[in-house]
């Protein structure tokens, strides 16, 4: 793909130059940074006020243009004849004025900012074009610190850390969920039916099927007592199978096969039930991730606000074009609390085990922490069933347990440590309660 880079020399075939830099088109596997917009409510009425404000932001900021100029002048001079170009230096700023700043950083790409701005009655709108993530982060941090010190209200489109994350995100390859799978998912998310499904899934995962005793159990649905076999909202997703025993090399095996005979009172004890074949694959591969992401997306926690969320997306934190570096997250959220913003990754495994946690943490070490990008603040492992994990911590005021430890790269002093949490769930409310507790602990401790 094409992007614009900056070099510290003047060359003839550049897009634009200003002493001592040239802006050039280059090929790269790393996409160009998006324009980062900021709106500041402050008493600014002139171009001179903007210059004074930026000088106050940091004394090391230097202006490469003699004065800020109208953006249209630069578009006409440098980009009017290349309107179909994939990349542009000025056209996408979409502001009234433009200036170019040097922030006195160590690296050229970190050092230069193209800044568009528009002055309104009570606000100045900035459009920041940077040439590296670290340069963008440093400049935004300086501006926000200045605004906080002067009690200026600031509006950001998104947190800079989330912008950093999105630069590492690969194009989506998700296939939309079909109507049958969606109907199944929504019914498992229904409070009236969820616990029936979770109990059924537990038996299916560890036994392979539901027997007559399960179907004969009584449950309360919408205030009325029913046998499970009478609850069509549940049974429509399951098929009856014949259960029989066969001998293979003197060993007895229980096998299931789709029934093709009418059931009667004599044969009903031989009938068991399990998910319809086309649903079984969805249940095994995707259901729990979709179940958790729907609940997390709609969770309501006082004083916490989920600003961003992605489900089932892939990331390359090294950005060197190596397929082995790619890491997929079931859920990743950007969440705000008490003026603090954190990025948290959630792994959803239907059956949680020590081996699953160990392997997942190994991938986190190799594909995230070793990249030295301090983007993700914590990791959460959520399971529907527990195999052998010892949950050694207790949630205050309850008997519910969870596990918490740290993912470390002890042989890499440049890598950042990351906390991880793990728990299993027994209901929708149980999941919400544990997510809330863990989020509170992350913001408190990390």
Buried (B, 14 or more C-beta within 10 A) or exposed (E): EEBBBBBEEEEEEBBBBBEEBBBBBEEEEBBBBBBBBBBBBBEBEEBEBBBEBBEEBBEEBBBBEEEBBEBEEBBEEBBEEEEEEEBBBBBBBEBBBBBBBBBEBEEBBBBBBBBBBBBEEEBBBBBBBBBBBBBBBBBBEBBBEBBEEEEBEBEBEBBBBBBBBBBBBEEEEEEEBEEEBEBBBEBBBEEBBBBBBBBBBBBBBEEBBBBEEBBEEEBEBEEEEBEBBBBEEBBEBBBBBBBEEEEEEEEEEEEBEEBEEEEEEEEEEBBBBBBBEEBBEBBEEBBBBBBBBBBBEEBEBEEBEBBBBBBBBBBBBBBEEEEEBEBBBBBBBBBBBEEEBBBBBBBBBBBBBEEBBEEBBEEBBBBBBBBEBEBBBBBBBBBBBBBEBEBEBEBEEEEBBBBBEEBBBEEEEEBBEBBBBBBBBBEBEBBBBBBBBBBBBBBEEE
